[in-house]
Every structure is written in C-alpha cells, then in structure tokens.
Amino acid sequence: MLSRKTLAIASLSTIVCTQAGLAEEAFKSSKFLTYPADSQKSYIATSVLMAVAIAGDNNPEQNRCLKRWLTENDGIGFPTVKAAMDRFPEHHPTGVIVAVLEKECGSFKFVAK
C-alpha cells in the first residue's frame, strides 16, 4: 500500500496542478517555453523533486536514477525536457516532464504493497 506521505504528496501535487489549470484553461508546453529560463528551470526542478519523493517511497532504484538525472541536468537547464516540450507543444508541461522521467528512469506505476 502507498504510504500516507506518498498519498499526501500526490494529493498536493494534484491540487497545485489543477489550480494552475483553472487559472489558465489550456496551459501548454508552447506557452511554458516562452517563460524566462530561470522560471522554466525552477518549474522543472520542482516537478523532478516531486518525482524523487514519490519514487523514494516506492522504488529505491528509480529514486537513485531520478536523483542522478536531476544532478546531471539541473546545471545545464534540462535540455532533454525542453526539447520534448518543443516536440509536443500542445501537451501540458508536467505531462512532458513525467514522460521524459519515465523514459530515463522507468514507470511511475507502482503496485500496492
């Protein structure tokens, strides 16, 4: 079973993403890529840290992979994520980030313990 901590983190993430969606009905990667580089970096890093926290409660190997990926990409501005957003401009930025992370470090589909 997922821990209460993981469920709380997932719930908070959902609330934050949903509220942003209400404020701007169609937040797309194309819009995200118009933001200043520092804002982009902060948004992506925060999303990756959320993924690290979730993986930490569910998959230690994935957690290590995500931490390594974050360390390697934070200093260079997450070019893989931005390239994916450029390829999929109609998708929500968070969805693109998750897709890149899953490609690099595996699925976020966890089996209940």
N, C-alpha and C positions, 0 to 999 in steps of 0.2 A: 504494500500500500504506500502511496505517496505520503511523505511526512506533512505535518501541518505547516511547517515552514515553507515547503515547496508549494503547497496549495495557496498559502498566503501570498507568496511572491507571484505566482501565476495570476491570482486574482487581481493583485495590484497592477500588474502589467496589463491585464485586460482592461481595467478601469482607465488607466492612463491612455492606452491606445484608442479606446472607444471615445473618450472625451475629446481627444485630438480630432478624431473622425467627425464628431458632431460639430466642432468649430469650423472645420473645413471639410465639406462632404466628400470630396474626392482628392485626398492627399496622395499624390503620385510621385514616383521617383523623378520624373521630369521636373517637378516643382522643387523637390529636395535638392537636386543638383544645381539649382540657382542660388542656394543659400551660401553664405560665406564658408570658406574651408574649415575654420575653427568650429563653426556650428555643426557642419557635417561630421567632423571628427568626433565631437562630443556625443552626438546622437548615436553614431555607430558604436563607439566605445561603450556607451551605456547599455545598448542592446546586447553587445557581446558579454558584458559583465553579468547581465541578467541570465544569459545562456550558461555562463560559467557557474552561477549559483544553482541553477536548476540541475545541471549535469553533476554538480558536486554531491547532490543528494541521491542521484540515481545511477551514475555511471562514471566511476573514478577515471577510467581510461579516456573517456570523452572529455572529462573535466581537464585533464592534463593537456590534451590536444588543443582545447579551446584556449587555455592559458598561454600555451606556446604560440598559437596562431595570433592571439592578441598582442603578445610581446613583439612578434616579428612584424606585424602590420601597423601597429599604433604609430610608430615613429615615421612611417612613410605615407601616412594618410589613407590607409585602407584602399589601395588602388583596385584590388580584385572586386570589392563591393561596388565601388563607383563604376567600374566597367560593366558589371552586371546590371546596375541601375540604368546605365546608358543603353544597354541592350533591351531592357524591359521597362521602358519609361512609363507605361500605363499601370504598373504594379505598385502597391504600397511599399515604401522603403523597408519597413520591418519585415515584410514577406521576402523581399530580395535578400536582406541580411541573413535571415534564417536559412534560406536556400543555399547561400554561399557557405554558411557554417556547417550545414548538413553535408554538403559535398566534401568539405575539408575534414570533418571530424565525426560524421555519422548522424543517424537519425535521432530526433528528439522524441520518438515514440518509445515510451517506457512501459514495461509490463508491471502491473501492480504486484507489490510484494506481499 
